[in-house]
Amino acid sequence: MGNVIAFVPASGGVGSSTLAAAVAVRACAAGRSVVAVDLDPLAGCLDVVFGLEQELGWRWPELADVSGVVHGLGLADELPVSCGVPVLSGRRNGGWGLSAGLPMGAAGAAVVGGDAGHGGYGVDEVDGRGGVDGWLETLPDVVAGLADAHALTVLDLPRDPAVLDAVALLVDAVVVVVGTQVPQLAAASAVVSGVRGLLHRLRDAGRPWEAEPLLPIEPWVVLRGRRIEADLEDLVMDELDVPLVATVGDDRRVVADVAEGLPPGVHGRGDVVRAADELLLRLTDQAVAA
């Protein structure tokens, strides 16, 4: 199985999908086989970020009846492709094939317990399988099949812990993208703590003793803001107690590229590209160390 990296926004509007797309594009440019997967059923926009919203190809509704691990290469052949990256997303205005019984949180996220308005990561941990059928139960089989067939699988997640719960045993890294404004930093504290607790519960404490061991993983943080001072970086690392892997300032190239229907990272320059390359290097180093 190839590497799987997941991106989670600590709050809205921090560019998590943009960074996820840039990582996929940069990995593909380096010669790795890559697939990108949108896992945000209500606010997902990965197809728009890649400029694929009008392109033909399979979306999540075509996978509504999946049972068992999918054939990753076969599925990738059916997906729309941008800059060499197949992208699995929802269908614009056409739904995701969600089960009718999926409850909706106040902020528009699909939630099983928790508080969607605060990212869904509350004191109580969430079992993403309990009471939810359909789309959430399809996720592990789809992601596992794609990861078996690609060197890198990039997952674009919402703040809903039930989605991370569904794929947590498959990921090698979880990147939390954090904004620099005071409310965004406050949200980051809750989200990072929730992600850490969920990963620990599923990958360590909750696994039977006879199961194959999984490497423990800590969330990585990328700090995104207009101006990021060194003092703020130190404050974030001390407060969140997780690695600050990269910082991303405003990048006008990304705005221009998306407006032209091009994915971020395609020109190989700018803050987003630098952060994407740093994440890929860290992921490679982690795999070598393992």
ROKE-773580 format. One record per residue (C-alpha): residue number from 0; residue in one letter; chain; x, y, z. Coordinates in steps of 0.1 Angstrom, whole numbers, plus 5000, padded with zeros to 4 digits. Layout:
N
(NUM,A,A,(X,Y,Z));
...
END
This chain:
290
(0,M,A,(5000,5000,5000));
(1,G,A,(5012,5035,4992));
(2,N,A,(5013,5065,5015));
(3,V,A,(4980,5081,5025));
(4,I,A,(4980,5117,5037));
(5,A,A,(4949,5134,5051));
(6,F,A,(4941,5171,5053));
(7,V,A,(4918,5186,5079));
(8,P,A,(4909,5223,5083));
(9,A,A,(4909,5236,5118));
(10,S,A,(4883,5262,5107));
(11,G,A,(4867,5274,5076));
(12,G,A,(4886,5293,5049));
(13,V,A,(4921,5282,5057));
(14,G,A,(4929,5267,5023));
(15,S,A,(4931,5230,5033));
(16,S,A,(4917,5218,5000));
(17,T,A,(4942,5241,4981));
(18,L,A,(4971,5226,5000));
(19,A,A,(4959,5190,4995));
(20,A,A,(4956,5196,4958));
(21,A,A,(4991,5212,4956));
(22,V,A,(5006,5181,4974));
(23,A,A,(4989,5158,4948));
(24,V,A,(5001,5179,4919));
(25,R,A,(5037,5182,4932));
(26,A,A,(5039,5145,4939));
(27,C,A,(5027,5137,4904));
(28,A,A,(5052,5162,4889));
(29,A,A,(5079,5142,4908));
(30,G,A,(5069,5110,4890));
(31,R,A,(5048,5094,4917));
(32,S,A,(5014,5078,4910));
(33,V,A,(4988,5099,4929));
(34,V,A,(4951,5100,4934));
(35,A,A,(4931,5128,4952));
(36,V,A,(4899,5121,4971));
(37,D,A,(4873,5146,4983));
(38,L,A,(4858,5134,5016));
(39,D,A,(4836,5164,5024));
(40,P,A,(4801,5155,5012));
(41,L,A,(4785,5188,5020));
(42,A,A,(4811,5215,5013));
(43,G,A,(4836,5196,4992));
(44,C,A,(4851,5215,4963));
(45,L,A,(4882,5195,4953));
(46,D,A,(4869,5191,4917));
(47,V,A,(4866,5229,4915));
(48,V,A,(4902,5234,4929));
(49,F,A,(4914,5210,4902));
(50,G,A,(4893,5227,4875));
(51,L,A,(4873,5194,4869));
(52,E,A,(4838,5204,4878));
(53,Q,A,(4826,5203,4842));
(54,E,A,(4846,5172,4832));
(55,L,A,(4831,5138,4826));
(56,G,A,(4840,5109,4848));
(57,W,A,(4829,5090,4879));
(58,R,A,(4820,5107,4911));
(59,W,A,(4810,5093,4945));
(60,P,A,(4774,5085,4935));
(61,E,A,(4788,5058,4911));
(62,L,A,(4803,5041,4941));
(63,A,A,(4771,5039,4962));
(64,D,A,(4768,5002,4958));
(65,V,A,(4805,4993,4965));
(66,S,A,(4810,4962,4986));
(67,G,A,(4845,4952,4994));
(68,V,A,(4879,4968,4985));
(69,V,A,(4877,4984,4951));
(70,H,A,(4901,4978,4922));
(71,G,A,(4922,5009,4926));
(72,L,A,(4936,5012,4890));
(73,G,A,(4902,5004,4875));
(74,L,A,(4885,5031,4895));
(75,A,A,(4912,5056,4887));
(76,D,A,(4907,5050,4850));
(77,E,A,(4871,5062,4854));
(78,L,A,(4879,5094,4873));
(79,P,A,(4884,5129,4858));
(80,V,A,(4921,5138,4856));
(81,S,A,(4939,5171,4861));
(82,C,A,(4977,5174,4856));
(83,G,A,(4981,5136,4858));
(84,V,A,(4960,5134,4891));
(85,P,A,(4928,5114,4891));
(86,V,A,(4902,5131,4914));
(87,L,A,(4873,5114,4932));
(88,S,A,(4848,5140,4943));
(89,G,A,(4810,5146,4946));
(90,R,A,(4789,5157,4917));
(91,R,A,(4781,5194,4914));
(92,N,A,(4744,5198,4924));
(93,G,A,(4740,5160,4921));
(94,G,A,(4747,5147,4956));
(95,W,A,(4771,5122,4969));
(96,G,A,(4749,5091,4973));
(97,L,A,(4745,5097,5010));
(98,S,A,(4721,5076,5030));
(99,A,A,(4689,5093,5038));
(100,G,A,(4693,5088,5075));
(101,L,A,(4726,5107,5078));
(102,P,A,(4721,5134,5105));
(103,M,A,(4733,5170,5097));
(104,G,A,(4752,5192,5121));
(105,A,A,(4744,5229,5126));
(106,A,A,(4773,5240,5104));
(107,G,A,(4763,5218,5075));
(108,A,A,(4786,5188,5083));
(109,A,A,(4775,5153,5086));
(110,V,A,(4779,5146,5123));
(111,V,A,(4775,5116,5146));
(112,G,A,(4777,5132,5180));
(113,G,A,(4800,5162,5187));
(114,D,A,(4795,5198,5178));
(115,A,A,(4797,5206,5141));
(116,G,A,(4799,5243,5148));
(117,H,A,(4832,5238,5166));
(118,G,A,(4847,5213,5142));
(119,G,A,(4829,5183,5156));
(120,Y,A,(4858,5174,5180));
(121,G,A,(4844,5177,5214));
(122,V,A,(4851,5160,5247));
(123,D,A,(4832,5128,5237));
(124,E,A,(4849,5107,5211));
(125,V,A,(4828,5096,5182));
(126,D,A,(4823,5062,5167));
(127,G,A,(4818,5070,5130));
(128,R,A,(4803,5036,5123));
(129,G,A,(4775,5037,5148));
(130,G,A,(4742,5043,5132));
(131,V,A,(4756,5054,5099));
(132,D,A,(4754,5033,5068));
(133,G,A,(4760,5041,5031));
(134,W,A,(4787,5065,5023));
(135,L,A,(4807,5064,5055));
(136,E,A,(4809,5026,5054));
(137,T,A,(4821,5028,5018));
(138,L,A,(4850,5050,5025));
(139,P,A,(4876,5025,5039));
(140,D,A,(4871,5001,5009));
(141,V,A,(4874,5029,4984));
(142,V,A,(4904,5045,5000));
(143,A,A,(4921,5012,5006));
(144,G,A,(4917,5001,4970));
(145,L,A,(4931,5034,4957));
(146,A,A,(4960,5034,4981));
(147,D,A,(4969,4998,4970));
(148,A,A,(4972,5011,4935));
(149,H,A,(4990,5044,4940));
(150,A,A,(5022,5056,4956));
(151,L,A,(5003,5085,4973));
(152,T,A,(4966,5090,4981));
(153,V,A,(4956,5125,4992));
(154,L,A,(4925,5128,5013));
(155,D,A,(4906,5161,5017));
(156,L,A,(4886,5158,5049));
(157,P,A,(4860,5180,5066));
(158,R,A,(4861,5188,5103));
(159,D,A,(4836,5159,5109));
(160,P,A,(4854,5134,5132));
(161,A,A,(4832,5106,5118));
(162,V,A,(4850,5108,5084));
(163,L,A,(4885,5107,5100));
(164,D,A,(4873,5078,5121));
(165,A,A,(4864,5059,5089));
(166,V,A,(4899,5062,5074));
(167,A,A,(4921,5066,5104));
(168,L,A,(4936,5031,5102));
(169,L,A,(4947,5037,5066));
(170,V,A,(4965,5071,5070));
(171,D,A,(5002,5077,5074));
(172,A,A,(4999,5114,5082));
(173,V,A,(4971,5139,5092));
(174,V,A,(4978,5175,5084));
(175,V,A,(4957,5201,5103));
(176,V,A,(4956,5235,5085));
(177,V,A,(4954,5263,5110));
(178,G,A,(4946,5300,5105));
(179,T,A,(4963,5328,5123));
(180,Q,A,(4933,5348,5136));
(181,V,A,(4923,5345,5172));
(182,P,A,(4891,5325,5166));
(183,Q,A,(4909,5302,5142));
(184,L,A,(4937,5295,5167));
(185,A,A,(4911,5288,5194));
(186,A,A,(4894,5263,5170));
(187,A,A,(4927,5247,5163));
(188,S,A,(4933,5238,5199));
(189,A,A,(4901,5218,5200));
(190,V,A,(4905,5202,5166));
(191,V,A,(4942,5191,5171));
(192,S,A,(4933,5177,5205));
(193,G,A,(4904,5158,5190));
(194,V,A,(4924,5145,5161));
(195,R,A,(4952,5133,5184));
(196,G,A,(4927,5115,5207));
(197,L,A,(4909,5098,5178));
(198,L,A,(4941,5086,5162));
(199,H,A,(4953,5073,5196));
(200,R,A,(4920,5055,5203));
(201,L,A,(4918,5038,5169));
(202,R,A,(4955,5031,5162));
(203,D,A,(4967,5022,5196));
(204,A,A,(4945,5018,5226));
(205,G,A,(4915,5005,5207));
(206,R,A,(4933,4978,5187));
(207,P,A,(4933,4941,5198));
(208,W,A,(4966,4929,5210));
(209,E,A,(4969,4903,5183));
(210,A,A,(4964,4928,5155));
(211,E,A,(4992,4940,5133));
(212,P,A,(5008,4970,5150));
(213,L,A,(5004,5004,5135));
(214,L,A,(5030,5032,5139));
(215,P,A,(5017,5059,5162));
(216,I,A,(5012,5092,5144));
(217,E,A,(5008,5128,5157));
(218,P,A,(4989,5155,5137));
(219,W,A,(5011,5178,5117));
(220,V,A,(5002,5215,5116));
(221,V,A,(5005,5239,5087));
(222,L,A,(5000,5275,5097));
(223,R,A,(4982,5297,5071));
(224,G,A,(4979,5335,5073));
(225,R,A,(4988,5368,5057));
(226,R,A,(5018,5375,5079));
(227,I,A,(5033,5348,5101));
(228,E,A,(5059,5360,5126));
(229,A,A,(5084,5336,5143));
(230,D,A,(5068,5344,5177));
(231,L,A,(5035,5331,5165));
(232,E,A,(5050,5299,5152));
(233,D,A,(5066,5293,5186));
(234,L,A,(5033,5301,5203));
(235,V,A,(5014,5276,5181));
(236,M,A,(5039,5248,5187));
(237,D,A,(5040,5254,5224));
(238,E,A,(5002,5256,5227));
(239,L,A,(4992,5227,5204));
(240,D,A,(5023,5205,5212));
(241,V,A,(5025,5192,5177));
(242,P,A,(5051,5196,5149));
(243,L,A,(5046,5228,5129));
(244,V,A,(5056,5215,5095));
(245,A,A,(5052,5245,5073));
(246,T,A,(5037,5280,5070));
(247,V,A,(5017,5294,5041));
(248,G,A,(5013,5331,5034));
(249,D,A,(4990,5347,5008));
(250,D,A,(4998,5333,4973));
(251,R,A,(4984,5353,4944));
(252,R,A,(4996,5326,4920));
(253,V,A,(4971,5302,4934));
(254,V,A,(4941,5325,4930));
(255,A,A,(4951,5332,4894));
(256,D,A,(4956,5295,4887));
(257,V,A,(4922,5285,4901));
(258,A,A,(4905,5313,4881));
(259,E,A,(4921,5298,4850));
(260,G,A,(4909,5263,4859));
(261,L,A,(4944,5251,4869));
(262,P,A,(4952,5233,4901));
(263,P,A,(4975,5249,4927));
(264,G,A,(5011,5239,4924));
(265,V,A,(5011,5235,4886));
(266,H,A,(5037,5262,4881));
(267,G,A,(5060,5250,4908));
(268,R,A,(5064,5283,4926));
(269,G,A,(5050,5301,4956));
(270,D,A,(5043,5295,4993));
(271,V,A,(5018,5268,4987));
(272,V,A,(5043,5248,4966));
(273,R,A,(5070,5253,4992));
(274,A,A,(5047,5239,5019));
(275,A,A,(5035,5210,4997));
(276,D,A,(5071,5200,4990));
(277,E,A,(5080,5202,5027));
(278,L,A,(5050,5179,5035));
(279,L,A,(5061,5154,5008));
(280,L,A,(5097,5154,5021));
(281,R,A,(5085,5148,5056));
(282,L,A,(5062,5120,5045));
(283,T,A,(5091,5104,5026));
(284,D,A,(5114,5107,5056));
(285,Q,A,(5088,5091,5078));
(286,A,A,(5084,5062,5054));
(287,V,A,(5122,5056,5053));
(288,A,A,(5125,5058,5090));
(289,A,A,(5097,5032,5094));
END
